[in-house]
Amino acid sequence: MQLFSFPSRFPAWGFPVAVITTFANIYFFPSLIDLELFIFEKPPPALVGSLQVNKKLQSGQRIFTGQLKGPESFTVDDEGNNLYIGTVDGKLWIISGDQLHFITQMGQNMPECETPDSPD
């Protein structure tokens, strides 16, 4: 049973020689990458306070699924009541309570970035 069929111009022993040569080069020749060992001077900080492990994100819920196209950035106002979101299509949105409101379009209005139900 023949596993490979080679063209008549390629000798049957060529493939095994190429594989062996490749592995020999990888094994015997030094790497061009100069590795340097890094040792930390102090132990890592204790996971307390804001670094403490928690599961708060696991209890989160998705809101406005399918209504916002590619949220890229967000910020909260000083009172913490409104969430402002910039999306990939250049639109600025505000989430106030459980309501989503369109604020403005930044940059050029490009048709390829439109969402099907976005305001014009």
Secondary structure, DSSP 8 states (H G I E B T S, - for coil): --S----TTS-TTHHHHHHHHHHHHHHHS--SS-------SS------GGGS---GGGG----STTTSS-EEEEEE-TTS-EEEEEETTSEEEEEETTEEEEEEE-S---GGG--TT---
